[in-house]
Amino acid sequence: MSTERAVAKILNGLDTDFVKAFSEPARVEILKHLIAYGPSDVKSLAERMPQDRSVISRHLSVMHKAGLLNHRKEGRHAVYTVDGKETLRMVESLTQTIRKCLALECC
């Protein structure tokens, strides 16, 4: 396999829901809030952020799908928490992707 093809294959590993979840500053702010203050529902997050509840809810859905968050039902509300173990696993996977690129001397 050529170096160019190997690099392209490695870089496909960057095209994940996890990486995309960090592409929106509001999601990063939500993540920071959940880390700093612990579990929260959409209403509580929306009270502390400039976005509407529906926007916060969509961001939470993207982050949950990406594996960053867990949620549990409490009555009619979903309470979100950071999935630390899964987030660490994905960060380590991303680090490995970068290491592979470095080994090919592409960056």
Secondary structure, DSSP 8 states (H G I E B T S, - for coil): --HHHHHHHHHGGG-SHHHHHTTSHHHHHHHHHHHHH--EEHHHHHHHSSS-HHHHHHHHHHHHHTTSEEEEEETTEEEEEE-HHHHHHHHHHHHHHHHHHHHTT--
